[in-house]
Amino acid sequence: MIPPDQEIYEVEKRIAERRHRVEAAARSAGRQALRTLGSPWVLAGAAALGFLAVGGVRRKHQHGPSVSRETKEKAKGGVIASLAMAGLTWFIKAQFGSPVAMAQYFLAKIRKEDHSQPSPLGDRARVTTRP
């Protein structure tokens, strides 16, 4: 017969191992989903699907009220802006991993440039004396 403490230890160990496997599988699935959703082919496919859906709805309501030229121009601008934003987001994630990493990169560059400027004191160090 196994002592109760040893049995509890083994059960807790199995639970911990299963929890770690589930967490690892969830992280892996999440990374794969982000890679898949962030690929340019998926974005292009989603845009094409959206255009097809709008085209199908538009044909159904062909005899409905007409949309003004100004509204169409504004809509085109919105589409172009949203596609540009999606592309920019994809580029940032591909280059830096996240917007936060990009910000840290540029802050490090700015800080590095600030230190490269000569000091107004030159090579001398500021001396302070206490009374």
Phi, psi and omega in degrees: 000137180278135178297148184302322180296318180294319180295317178298317179300315181294320179294315179297324178295316178297319179297316180296318178297316179296318180298318179295320178295318179294317178297319179295319178295321179294317178298316180297316179295322179296315178297318180296320179295318178295320178296318181292314182289335182272356182286149181296330180292321179292319179297317179295320178296319178295320178295316179297317179298320177296317178296320178295319180296316179294321178297320179293319178293321181296320179295324179297321185255036182298323183275002180284190181295143182279149179262138182290158180298323181296319179295321179296319180295319178296321180295319178297319177299320179294321179295314181297318179297318181291322176293320178296320180294320177296318178296319178296318178297317179298318180297316180298316180292324180291322184276318190244342181097323178196162176299328179294317179296323177296315179298318179296322179299312182290325176297320178296320178297316181295315179298322180295320179292324179298322182284340182281346179285142181294148180284143177295341179273353183073224181273352183282145176263146178288132182252131177241141178239149178254136179288000000 
